[in-house]
């Protein structure tokens, strides 16, 4: 069973404000009542340890804080190609091992991947401009982060990690 809770936004789209479900493979709907879902709000999937994979539709442009916190079994996530904004702690303490950041996302905020103990590889999209301090704090297995030469990387983004960049 997958049930999503929606709330209208002033721009005539919807935000996803809640999730009730128990399936391992989650597919987020791209609309509600024919109207686009553009935002995934804070803590929508927090603590759903049964989730193994998530597919986010291309209608989503914003993702809030702690969206996947504690999703320890989450291994695969397909982000929206239209994703433009992440808030801090979005993927905090989840089980992802590799992630491809879409081209439109311009920055990785502080603590976005905090304590993702199994995260090994990150591939940043072409529009990436900045990786903030502590973005990958506590990512003990992180070995490779791929990004363009013009990306500004805060000195504490990887906190004393030896990486292939």
N, C-alpha and C positions, 0 to 999 in steps of 0.2 A: 504494500500500500504506500502511495505517495500522495500527500496532501500539502499544498502550498497555500499560505495566507497572503493576500495582496492588500495594498493600500494605495489609493489614488495620489498622484503627485500633481502639483500645479501646472506642469507642462503637458498635461493630458496623457501621461503614461502611468504605469503602475510600478510600485516597488514591491519586492518580495520581502515580507516582514516576518514570516514564520514558516516552519516546515514540521510536519508530523509524518513520520514514516519509519519503515524498518527494512527497506531494501538496500542491498549492497551497491547496486548500480543506480545512480540518481541522474535523471535527465530533467533539467529545469525547463519549464515551459517558456516559450518566447512571448506568449501573450496571455491575457486574461480577458475573456469576453470580447476578443478581437482587438484589444488595445495592448500595445507593446509593454513588456516588462523591461525596464531599463536599469533598475537599481536592485542590488542584493544588500539588504540592510544588515546592521550589526547582529552577530551571534545567531544567524539563521540556522546553521548546522552544528553549533557548538555542542560537543559531547556525543555526537552520533558516531560512535565507534564502529557501528556495523557498515558504514559507508566505505566502499573500496574504490569506486570511480564516480566522477561527476562530469557531466557535460553541460557547459554553460552556453546558452544560445547567443548568437551574434547581436541580438538586440540589447544586451547588457553593456552599459558603459561605465558603471560605477559599482565598486564593492566596498562594503563597510569594514569595521573593525571586528576581529575575533570571529569571522564568518565560519572558519573551519577549525577553530580551536578544539583540541582534544579529539579530532578525527584521526586517531592513531593508525587505523587500518587504511586510510585514504592513500592509495598508491598512484592513481592516474587522474589527472584533471585536464580537461580541454577548456581553455579559457576562450572567452568571446574575442573575435577578431576586432571588435569595436571597443574593447575595454580601454578606457582613458584614465581612470582614477582608482587607485587603491588607497586604503587608509591603513594606518599602522596596525600591526598584529593580525592582518587578514588570514594568514596561513599558520599562525602561531600553534606550535605543538601538534602538528599533523604529520602523517606518515609519508608524504610524497617523497619520491626519490629523484625525480627529474621534472623540470617544468620549462615550457617554452612561453616566454613573455611575448604577447602580441605586439605588432609594429606600432600601434597607436599609443601604447602606454609610454609616457615620457619620463616617469621616475618610479623608483622603488622606495617607499617611505621607511622611516625608522621602524625596526622590529617587525617588518612585514612577514618575515620567515623565522621569527625567533623560536629557537629550540626545536627546529625541524631536524631531529637527530639522524634521519635517514637520507636527507637531501644530499645528493652527490653532484648534480649537474644543473646549471641554469643557463638558458640561452635567451639573451635579450633581443628584442626587436630593433628594427632600424631607426625608430624615432626616439629611442632611449637617450635621455640627456643627463640624468643624475641618479646615482645610487647613494642614498643617505646613510649616515652613521647608524650602526647597529642593525642594519637591514637583515643581516644574516647572523646575528648574535646567537651563539649556542648551536650552530649548525656543524656539529662535530665531524660529519662525514663528507662535507663539501670539498670537492676536489677541483671543479672546473666551473668557471663563469665566463661566458662568451658575450662580449659587447664591443661596440665600435670604439675607435681610438679617441673620438671626441667626447665620450661620456665622462662626466666629472664624478669621480668616486671619492666619497668622504674617507678620510684616513681610518676611521673605525668601522667602516662598512662590513669588513670581514673579520675584524678583531683578531689580529695575529695569526691568520691562517696562511699557509703556503698553498697558493692556488695556481692553476694554469688559467691565465686570462688572455 
